[in-house]
Amino acid sequence: MFGIEHLLAALEPFNLLLAILGVAAGTIIGSLPGLSATMAVAILVPFTFAMAPASALIMLGAIYTGAIYGGAYAAILVNTPGTPSAIATTFDGYPMARRGDGDLAVTLACIASVFGGLVGALFLLTLAPPLATVALKFGPIEYFWLAIFGLTLIAALSEGNTLKGLIGGCLGLLLSTVGVAVVGGDIRYTLGVVEMQGGIEVVSGLIGLYCVPVIIDLVATADPHLKVSGKSRGFRLPEAMAISWRYKFNLIRSSIIGTLVGILPGAGGSVAGLVAYGEARRASTESENFGKGAPEGIQSTESANNATVGGGFIPTLVLGIPGTPPDAVILGALLIQGVRTGPALFQQGGDVVYTFIYGLLLATVLMLPVGLLIGRYAYQSIIRLPKAILVPGVAFLCVIGSYAIRNSMTDVLIMLVLGVIGWVLGRFGFAASPIVLGLILGPIAEQGFVQGRLIGGAKGDVLGEFLGRPISMVIIALSLLSLFYPMLAKRMQLKSKGVGNAD
Amino acid sequence: MQTENPRDYAGIGFAVGFIALGIWAITETREMSDMGATFPRTIGMAMILFAVTFIVFAVMRPPRARVPVERGSTPRRIALVAVTAVWILLLPVAGFYVTSLAAFVLLCFIANYDPLSTRKVATWVAAAFGVVTGFYLLFAKALLVPLPTGAIF
């Protein structure tokens, strides 16, 4: 089935070269805010048309996996996710960089990305057909509850004031409804401005909410952007390896979450990263460190988002349904190559599929040296740049990045306005992360909610439709656990302490 | 000595603003179809509920210790936002390249805290040319993103 001949085919020098080039190109493109993994793949698709199908797929997979990892650089070093998948990387990556551990954070992200990528690809290699059927069991209601599960992270991200976090989450959800409605087509909250009908573009919104407050505060003082230790500490690879080993269960759990979320069409790396982050925080014995520079936070997000690469290919190749947006572009490229996706592909087109999967595994392994080298260069560049050049450089990236997504000046203006609003709200304890969470999960939640209500209404049992489906019940239980576990854990801890004292 | 912050008055003020926003969001849904109105109406109600709860807690809760707020230079912050806003507004009028060059150099001045010298300014101008030209070529020529050209360039 997946024999040695496919591995040897993937190991051909030309395929290895494509894998290295793809990972490097993807990492660089992904590191630029505004250029997403989807864009990286779409831009470089034409280069693959003249290649053999397996080689083309290896290059596209390498670009995709590199771009997802590349998003971590900007998230860690300038608090701006390079791609939406790296949103949760900012929560702990930037605090680590601020305290002088940016180099360690970048290396941790690289190791986690490689691990997550390998887990996703191994699932693709071994369990693709049975896992693809899971995707078909997810209806609108399950998607709605998945979005709600993601929103329960608000409680964790509220920085001491849950009510402010919940209000921020509502603001984000409300912002996500601006423009044409996802169901029904109503034009909402555009204030009569035609340009607003396109809604608030998520990437522009998160560039504004995360990056603009950083540069506003950067110019306010003469302090350096990041704390830097006196001497160079290299990649800090042994230290990062030791941390990764210490939190190995977090890596494994997050990678599996990433793979499973990646299988669900439309969910993508950002949802995977957020869900894995929430679970890592819930399961951690040091959950109070999350949001303050906990290595586990970076590990969970980065392993989960890279695991979506392999996970997303499962429905793409088995069912012909793209799991994530970049998969949709790759699916198009496959059709041009004459490869017909579907259940029969693994039998009839085994040569192409298994060579590609081995190629993806190799590309992910190659991401370790390539990613470490590029990450080191990115870190050195950021810490060496004087503030007078760093600030306009980051501002320039914000402007060009938010423009390039839809070639829209309105998006750029929205980016700045949201950024200033985010800064003002942040000064008074309304953190940006719940707003971003609402903005990202809003469309998924709304579509599931409205469609679920329609289905439930037609069946005459709306409540049963929302609460009675088996997968929904599991997600609801997980959401409740995620919301109340910190409180329960604290109570149990106090109780056990009380018992200890009594003894 | 630790000082006491009487109440989170700013937070209460913002909560009042969010209640107003929630009411406006719900009012707007009257002109929408049922399918389009359901979700924003629910969110508007939730926002009002959370904001009211926040106000009640903020008024009833005993005063907390004052949290130190990082101050910094407000004029520089305002200058940064103003320059970026003018830059964005002029982009389609004057063109991407020219406005970006000018804004880059202006922002260098705003972010600088060291003594000025001709060499330093020359470095900023060179950096502006390097960054703007590099990204212009990458986006406009390699990625074929139609950057606004405006009246100049």
HADDOCK unambig.tbl for C-alpha pairs under 7 A between the chains (distance, minus, plus):
assign (segid A and resid 43 and name CA) (segid B and resid 143 and name CA) 6.78 0.50 0.50
assign (segid A and resid 163 and name CA) (segid B and resid 50 and name CA) 6.22 0.50 0.50
assign (segid A and resid 163 and name CA) (segid B and resid 54 and name CA) 6.06 0.50 0.50
assign (segid A and resid 166 and name CA) (segid B and resid 50 and name CA) 6.91 0.50 0.50
assign (segid A and resid 167 and name CA) (segid B and resid 47 and name CA) 5.62 0.50 0.50
assign (segid A and resid 167 and name CA) (segid B and resid 50 and name CA) 6.08 0.50 0.50
assign (segid A and resid 167 and name CA) (segid B and resid 51 and name CA) 6.59 0.50 0.50
assign (segid A and resid 170 and name CA) (segid B and resid 43 and name CA) 5.98 0.50 0.50
assign (segid A and resid 170 and name CA) (segid B and resid 47 and name CA) 5.65 0.50 0.50
assign (segid A and resid 174 and name CA) (segid B and resid 40 and name CA) 6.20 0.50 0.50
assign (segid A and resid 174 and name CA) (segid B and resid 43 and name CA) 6.61 0.50 0.50
assign (segid A and resid 177 and name CA) (segid B and resid 40 and name CA) 6.77 0.50 0.50
assign (segid A and resid 181 and name CA) (segid B and resid 36 and name CA) 5.96 0.50 0.50
assign (segid A and resid 183 and name CA) (segid B and resid 35 and name CA) 6.56 0.50 0.50
assign (segid A and resid 183 and name CA) (segid B and resid 36 and name CA) 6.47 0.50 0.50
assign (segid A and resid 184 and name CA) (segid B and resid 35 and name CA) 5.67 0.50 0.50
assign (segid A and resid 184 and name CA) (segid B and resid 36 and name CA) 5.59 0.50 0.50
assign (segid A and resid 186 and name CA) (segid B and resid 32 and name CA) 6.25 0.50 0.50
assign (segid A and resid 186 and name CA) (segid B and resid 33 and name CA) 6.87 0.50 0.50
assign (segid A and resid 186 and name CA) (segid B and resid 36 and name CA) 5.69 0.50 0.50
assign (segid A and resid 216 and name CA) (segid B and resid 77 and name CA) 5.36 0.50 0.50
assign (segid A and resid 216 and name CA) (segid B and resid 80 and name CA) 6.86 0.50 0.50
assign (segid A and resid 219 and name CA) (segid B and resid 76 and name CA) 6.25 0.50 0.50
assign (segid A and resid 219 and name CA) (segid B and resid 77 and name CA) 6.38 0.50 0.50
assign (segid A and resid 219 and name CA) (segid B and resid 110 and name CA) 6.89 0.50 0.50
assign (segid A and resid 219 and name CA) (segid B and resid 111 and name CA) 4.80 0.50 0.50
assign (segid A and resid 220 and name CA) (segid B and resid 72 and name CA) 4.61 0.50 0.50
assign (segid A and resid 220 and name CA) (segid B and resid 73 and name CA) 4.43 0.50 0.50
assign (segid A and resid 220 and name CA) (segid B and resid 74 and name CA) 6.66 0.50 0.50
assign (segid A and resid 220 and name CA) (segid B and resid 76 and name CA) 5.98 0.50 0.50
assign (segid A and resid 220 and name CA) (segid B and resid 77 and name CA) 6.00 0.50 0.50
assign (segid A and resid 221 and name CA) (segid B and resid 72 and name CA) 5.31 0.50 0.50
assign (segid A and resid 221 and name CA) (segid B and resid 73 and name CA) 6.45 0.50 0.50
assign (segid A and resid 222 and name CA) (segid B and resid 113 and name CA) 5.90 0.50 0.50
assign (segid A and resid 387 and name CA) (segid B and resid 111 and name CA) 6.33 0.50 0.50
assign (segid A and resid 387 and name CA) (segid B and resid 112 and name CA) 6.85 0.50 0.50
assign (segid A and resid 388 and name CA) (segid B and resid 108 and name CA) 4.56 0.50 0.50
assign (segid A and resid 388 and name CA) (segid B and resid 109 and name CA) 6.89 0.50 0.50
assign (segid A and resid 388 and name CA) (segid B and resid 111 and name CA) 4.68 0.50 0.50
assign (segid A and resid 388 and name CA) (segid B and resid 112 and name CA) 4.76 0.50 0.50
assign (segid A and resid 389 and name CA) (segid B and resid 108 and name CA) 5.80 0.50 0.50
assign (segid A and resid 389 and name CA) (segid B and resid 124 and name CA) 6.86 0.50 0.50
assign (segid A and resid 391 and name CA) (segid B and resid 111 and name CA) 6.60 0.50 0.50
assign (segid A and resid 392 and name CA) (segid B and resid 104 and name CA) 5.13 0.50 0.50
assign (segid A and resid 392 and name CA) (segid B and resid 107 and name CA) 5.37 0.50 0.50
assign (segid A and resid 392 and name CA) (segid B and resid 108 and name CA) 6.19 0.50 0.50
assign (segid A and resid 404 and name CA) (segid B and resid 145 and name CA) 6.43 0.50 0.50
assign (segid A and resid 407 and name CA) (segid B and resid 146 and name CA) 6.90 0.50 0.50
assign (segid A and resid 413 and name CA) (segid B and resid 88 and name CA) 6.75 0.50 0.50
assign (segid A and resid 428 and name CA) (segid B and resid 10 and name CA) 6.72 0.50 0.50
assign (segid A and resid 428 and name CA) (segid B and resid 11 and name CA) 6.31 0.50 0.50
assign (segid A and resid 446 and name CA) (segid B and resid 39 and name CA) 6.01 0.50 0.50
assign (segid A and resid 450 and name CA) (segid B and resid 35 and name CA) 6.44 0.50 0.50
